[in-house]
């Protein structure tokens, strides 16, 4: 019995010594061998560099976002998500470093067995996500409407349910998907019932196929700017009801016509030579831009399209369009084998353009990347109304951007990718000074 007790005691001591040496030896490397982060073994020699490279690749991976039957993809980093490399590194270094020999030994053996897999620690800035949700809401939100009949009682348009994107739910869904490292997410949208079923339509008056919304886009404006609001409503009225024949084209200028007082337009802000000034028909470009965005997201083709000379506050870069009567036009080509009807309105601070057809619509996904930025400069302009020594800033500056716009279209013929490089030159900061003072102040680049 005495010999047995001595043997057991010696074995325990020897085991404890070996475990202590084993743990102590592994601690020399800082991170136990076999530790995984996000399912991938971590190399102890260059753990920080390896984590940084993997975090960068993780941020570049796309998140597929489904909403109202259409899809968008955005890189995780573009949505404000990043991997906390320092936290991941600290977590890896804490394995088998509790200061408790038995527990540390157990962790060490688990690491060697591949059982220690630490999750990514993801931080998300919700600002870019909220901006994307606001942008998507312009495409999804639409009011419910009942059937419309002519004066003779004939059905002109069937009832249609509306939809509204759940903003808070969409933000939470995207942020949650980013934190969990998921590759796809579906955003919640609420159906707004029209309260009227198709049975309300007389059977003899029902068209052969129910029209569907192929694409929709909305932009916001300030109703308090009365002249500009008037021009938006006027141009939308001319555009509303336009039809694009199957495989045919629509010219914005041909449909909307000259921007003149005789056609009901007023003076409002327009961009001329990169500077905001008053001009007849100011605001019409917002109607063209909203139409362009709807057609772009609906998979339509473009015979003629010109971006603005500066980013627009009411629409993301890459979706805008400028038009000038009669030479600068927006011409849309209908790729569908059926006629498409344009519905447009400007009311209560929102421009809405819908493209209706008998379907099915093309599946469209798009993204843009900023390739370069260009600084703005300060320009001094002499103005007799300015007193000596005074300065009046008449135009705020805007950085110049070069973006790459990518669009993927999927239809019965397959999938194809379009790329276009778009340049927005920088907008000068214009300062008005008294005559004779413009040359006294040097240019001040920013």
Secondary structure as GFF3:
##gff-version 3
##sequence-region A 1 446
A	DSSP	alpha_helix	2	27	.	.	.	ID=ss1
A	DSSP	beta_strand	36	37	.	.	.	ID=ss2
A	DSSP	beta_strand	40	41	.	.	.	ID=ss3
A	DSSP	alpha_helix	47	60	.	.	.	ID=ss4
A	DSSP	beta_strand	62	67	.	.	.	ID=ss5
A	DSSP	beta_strand	70	75	.	.	.	ID=ss6
A	DSSP	three_ten_helix	77	79	.	.	.	ID=ss7
A	DSSP	beta_strand	81	83	.	.	.	ID=ss8
A	DSSP	alpha_helix	85	93	.	.	.	ID=ss9
A	DSSP	alpha_helix	101	112	.	.	.	ID=ss10
A	DSSP	beta_strand	117	118	.	.	.	ID=ss11
A	DSSP	beta_strand	122	124	.	.	.	ID=ss12
A	DSSP	alpha_helix	126	140	.	.	.	ID=ss13
A	DSSP	beta_strand	148	149	.	.	.	ID=ss14
A	DSSP	beta_strand	155	157	.	.	.	ID=ss15
A	DSSP	beta_strand	162	165	.	.	.	ID=ss16
A	DSSP	alpha_helix	167	180	.	.	.	ID=ss17
A	DSSP	beta_strand	184	186	.	.	.	ID=ss18
A	DSSP	beta_strand	189	192	.	.	.	ID=ss19
A	DSSP	three_ten_helix	198	200	.	.	.	ID=ss20
A	DSSP	three_ten_helix	203	205	.	.	.	ID=ss21
A	DSSP	beta_strand	212	220	.	.	.	ID=ss22
A	DSSP	alpha_helix	226	239	.	.	.	ID=ss23
A	DSSP	beta_strand	243	244	.	.	.	ID=ss24
A	DSSP	beta_strand	249	251	.	.	.	ID=ss25
A	DSSP	alpha_helix	252	256	.	.	.	ID=ss26
A	DSSP	three_ten_helix	261	263	.	.	.	ID=ss27
A	DSSP	beta_strand	267	272	.	.	.	ID=ss28
A	DSSP	beta_strand	275	280	.	.	.	ID=ss29
A	DSSP	alpha_helix	284	297	.	.	.	ID=ss30
A	DSSP	beta_strand	301	304	.	.	.	ID=ss31
A	DSSP	beta_strand	331	333	.	.	.	ID=ss32
A	DSSP	beta_strand	340	347	.	.	.	ID=ss33
A	DSSP	beta_strand	350	357	.	.	.	ID=ss34
A	DSSP	beta_strand	363	374	.	.	.	ID=ss35
A	DSSP	beta_strand	378	382	.	.	.	ID=ss36
A	DSSP	beta_strand	391	395	.	.	.	ID=ss37
A	DSSP	beta_strand	400	411	.	.	.	ID=ss38
A	DSSP	beta_strand	414	424	.	.	.	ID=ss39
A	DSSP	beta_strand	429	433	.	.	.	ID=ss40
A	DSSP	three_ten_helix	438	440	.	.	.	ID=ss41
###
